[in-house]
Amino acid sequence: MNLDISQLLFIASTWALPAILAITLHEAAHGFVAWRLGDDTAYQQGRVTFNPLRHIDAFGTLILPGMLLLLSGGRFAFGYAKPVPVAFGRLRHIRRDMILVAAAGPAANMLLAFVAALAFHVVQFFPANASFWLAENLYNAILLNIVLAVFNMIPLPPLDGGRVAVGLLPDPLAFALARLERYGLWIIVGAVFLLPMLGRQVGLDLDVLEWVVWKPVTLIMPFFTGLAGL
């Protein structure tokens, strides 16, 4: 069933703020932790701030998610913020601090999901129309932040989980994994889009996104919805 323009605008309005906050504060957390651990690269560029406007990428944070949301009838969106620059060589304890800087983004997303869940308890104090809109925003914030945290912790560079894995693995394995970073984005695109298409052609379930993202998300969500009283 096709959505009319008013429905699409309503859906976009309930995803816009959660998406902007989730994406930009994820990046801000990287810069903040790097600054506290000795690398002031992001600080010197004015990126150690939780003001989302400092991290928004016009195309990746606004145009791309909006286009995908409209083209998919409100079913799918993807976006990114301006990456925060981190000079890992300037960190005080490179290996340990690289793990902490990388993990800061997903940790920020989990914290945002936690705050959104708690905020559900004030929804009842708003007028009916406003409470419905606010509840949709908060639910989307919980879901989106958990998805971003889980997705970014996939142990493949340049994702945060890949950098955490590089910091934890023995040197030979860490070096081998780090060398994949230049190909990481293409591996992700292939795994998310091409493998499922190939699987459908040969009658196999090759939906990697379902296995490594959606299944963990469905396990985590009940904790947050329970916290929200849903």
C-alpha positions as CSV (number, residue, x, y, z in Angstrom):
1,M,0.0,0.0,0.0
2,N,1.5,3.3,-1.1
3,L,1.8,6.1,1.5
4,D,0.5,9.6,0.7
5,I,2.6,12.6,1.2
6,S,1.3,13.5,4.6
7,Q,2.1,10.0,5.9
8,L,5.6,10.2,4.4
9,L,6.1,13.6,6.0
10,F,5.0,12.2,9.4
11,I,7.3,9.2,9.1
12,A,10.2,11.5,8.1
13,S,9.5,13.8,11.1
14,T,9.6,10.9,13.5
15,W,12.9,9.6,12.1
16,A,14.8,12.9,11.5
17,L,15.7,13.9,15.0
18,P,16.6,10.3,16.2
19,A,18.7,9.8,13.1
20,I,20.6,13.1,13.3
21,L,21.3,12.6,17.1
22,A,22.3,9.0,16.8
23,I,24.7,9.6,13.8
24,T,26.3,12.8,15.0
25,L,26.6,12.0,18.7
26,H,28.2,8.7,17.7
27,E,31.0,10.7,15.9
28,A,31.2,13.3,18.8
29,A,31.9,10.5,21.2
30,H,34.9,9.3,19.2
31,G,36.3,12.8,19.2
32,F,35.7,13.4,22.9
33,V,37.3,10.2,24.0
34,A,40.3,10.7,21.7
35,W,40.8,14.2,23.1
36,R,40.7,12.9,26.7
37,L,43.3,10.2,25.8
38,G,45.8,12.6,24.2
39,D,44.8,13.3,20.6
40,D,43.5,16.8,20.1
41,T,43.1,16.6,16.3
42,A,39.3,16.6,16.6
43,Y,39.4,19.3,19.3
44,Q,41.5,21.6,17.1
45,Q,38.9,21.2,14.3
46,G,36.0,22.1,16.7
47,R,34.6,18.5,16.6
48,V,34.8,17.8,20.3
49,T,31.2,19.0,20.9
50,F,27.9,17.3,21.3
51,N,26.3,20.0,19.1
52,P,24.9,17.9,16.1
53,L,25.4,20.8,13.7
54,R,29.2,20.4,13.9
55,H,29.0,16.8,12.7
56,I,26.2,16.9,10.1
57,D,27.2,15.9,6.5
58,A,24.7,17.6,4.2
59,F,24.4,14.6,1.9
60,G,25.1,11.7,4.3
61,T,23.1,13.0,7.3
62,L,20.2,14.8,5.6
63,I,19.8,14.1,1.8
64,L,20.6,10.4,1.6
65,P,18.4,9.2,4.5
66,G,15.5,11.4,3.3
67,M,15.8,10.1,-0.3
68,L,15.9,6.4,0.9
69,L,13.0,7.0,3.3
70,L,10.9,8.4,0.5
71,L,11.9,5.9,-2.1
72,S,11.3,3.0,0.2
73,G,7.9,4.3,1.4
74,G,9.2,4.8,4.9
75,R,10.7,1.3,5.3
76,F,14.5,2.0,5.0
77,A,17.0,4.7,5.6
78,F,20.8,4.9,6.0
79,G,23.1,7.8,6.7
80,Y,26.4,9.0,8.1
81,A,28.0,12.0,9.7
82,K,31.3,13.7,8.9
83,P,33.9,11.2,10.3
84,V,35.8,12.6,13.3
85,P,39.6,12.7,12.6
86,V,41.6,10.6,15.0
87,A,45.4,10.4,14.9
88,F,45.9,7.1,16.7
89,G,49.7,7.7,16.9
90,R,49.1,10.6,19.3
91,L,47.2,8.6,21.8
92,R,49.0,7.9,25.1
93,H,48.6,4.1,24.9
94,I,48.0,3.4,21.3
95,R,46.5,-0.1,21.4
96,R,44.4,0.3,24.5
97,D,43.2,3.8,23.6
98,M,42.4,2.8,20.0
99,I,39.9,0.3,21.5
100,L,38.4,2.9,23.8
101,V,38.0,5.5,21.0
102,A,36.5,3.0,18.7
103,A,34.1,1.7,21.3
104,A,33.0,5.2,22.3
105,G,30.7,5.6,19.3
106,P,28.6,2.4,19.9
107,A,28.6,3.1,23.6
108,A,27.1,6.6,22.9
109,N,24.4,4.9,20.9
110,M,23.5,2.5,23.7
111,L,23.4,5.4,26.1
112,L,21.1,7.3,23.8
113,A,18.8,4.2,23.6
114,F,18.8,4.1,27.4
115,V,17.8,7.7,27.7
116,A,15.1,7.4,25.1
117,A,13.6,4.4,26.9
118,L,13.5,6.3,30.2
119,A,12.0,9.3,28.4
120,F,8.9,7.2,27.5
121,H,7.7,7.7,31.1
122,V,7.0,11.4,30.4
123,V,5.1,10.9,27.2
124,Q,1.8,10.5,29.1
125,F,2.0,14.1,30.3
126,F,1.8,15.5,26.8
127,P,-1.5,16.2,24.8
128,A,-2.7,13.2,22.7
129,N,-1.3,14.2,19.3
130,A,2.0,15.4,20.7
131,S,2.4,12.3,22.8
132,F,1.9,10.0,19.9
133,W,4.5,11.9,17.8
134,L,6.9,11.9,20.7
135,A,6.4,8.2,21.4
136,E,7.2,7.4,17.8
137,N,10.4,9.5,18.0
138,L,11.5,7.8,21.2
139,Y,10.8,4.3,19.9
140,N,12.7,5.1,16.7
141,A,15.5,6.4,18.7
142,I,15.8,3.2,20.7
143,L,15.7,1.0,17.6
144,L,18.0,3.1,15.5
145,N,20.6,3.5,18.2
146,I,20.7,-0.2,19.0
147,V,21.0,-1.0,15.2
148,L,23.8,1.5,14.8
149,A,25.6,0.1,17.9
150,V,25.3,-3.5,16.7
151,F,26.2,-2.7,13.1
152,N,29.2,-0.7,14.0
153,M,30.5,-3.4,16.3
154,I,30.9,-5.9,13.4
155,P,34.6,-6.9,13.6
156,L,35.6,-5.5,10.2
157,P,37.6,-2.3,9.7
158,P,36.7,0.5,9.1
159,L,33.8,-0.2,11.4
160,D,34.4,0.4,15.1
161,G,34.2,-3.3,15.9
162,G,37.0,-3.9,13.4
163,R,39.3,-1.4,15.2
164,V,38.4,-2.9,18.6
165,A,39.3,-6.3,17.2
166,V,42.6,-5.0,15.8
167,G,43.4,-3.7,19.3
168,L,42.5,-7.0,21.0
169,L,44.0,-9.6,18.6
170,P,47.6,-10.8,18.7
171,D,49.9,-8.9,16.3
172,P,49.9,-11.3,13.3
173,L,46.0,-11.4,13.3
174,A,45.7,-7.7,14.1
175,F,48.0,-6.7,11.2
176,A,46.1,-9.0,8.8
177,L,42.7,-7.6,9.9
178,A,44.0,-4.0,9.7
179,R,45.0,-4.5,6.1
180,L,41.4,-5.2,5.2
181,E,40.4,-1.6,6.0
182,R,40.9,-0.4,2.5
183,Y,38.5,-3.1,1.3
184,G,36.2,-3.1,4.3
185,L,33.5,-0.8,2.8
186,W,33.3,-3.0,-0.3
187,I,33.1,-6.1,1.7
188,I,30.2,-4.7,3.7
189,V,28.4,-3.6,0.6
190,G,28.8,-7.0,-0.9
191,A,27.7,-8.8,2.2
192,V,24.6,-6.6,2.7
193,F,23.4,-6.2,-0.8
194,L,25.0,-8.7,-3.2
195,L,25.1,-11.9,-1.1
196,P,21.3,-11.8,-0.5
197,M,20.7,-11.3,-4.2
198,L,23.0,-14.2,-5.0
199,G,21.3,-16.3,-2.4
200,R,17.9,-15.8,-3.8
201,Q,19.1,-16.9,-7.2
202,V,20.4,-20.2,-5.8
203,G,17.8,-20.8,-3.2
204,L,20.0,-20.1,-0.1
205,D,19.5,-17.7,2.8
206,L,22.6,-15.4,2.5
207,D,21.1,-12.5,4.4
208,V,24.1,-11.5,6.4
209,L,22.4,-8.4,7.8
210,E,19.7,-10.6,9.3
211,W,22.2,-12.8,11.0
212,V,24.7,-10.3,12.4
213,V,22.5,-7.3,13.0
214,W,18.8,-8.0,13.2
215,K,19.1,-11.1,15.3
216,P,21.2,-9.4,18.0
217,V,18.9,-6.4,17.8
218,T,15.8,-8.5,18.5
219,L,17.6,-10.0,21.6
220,I,18.6,-6.5,22.9
221,M,15.3,-4.6,22.2
222,P,13.2,-6.3,24.9
223,F,15.4,-4.9,27.7
224,F,14.9,-1.3,26.4
225,T,11.2,-1.7,25.6
226,G,10.8,-3.2,29.1
227,L,12.6,-0.2,30.6
228,A,10.3,2.1,28.6
229,G,7.2,0.3,30.0
230,L,6.1,-1.0,26.5
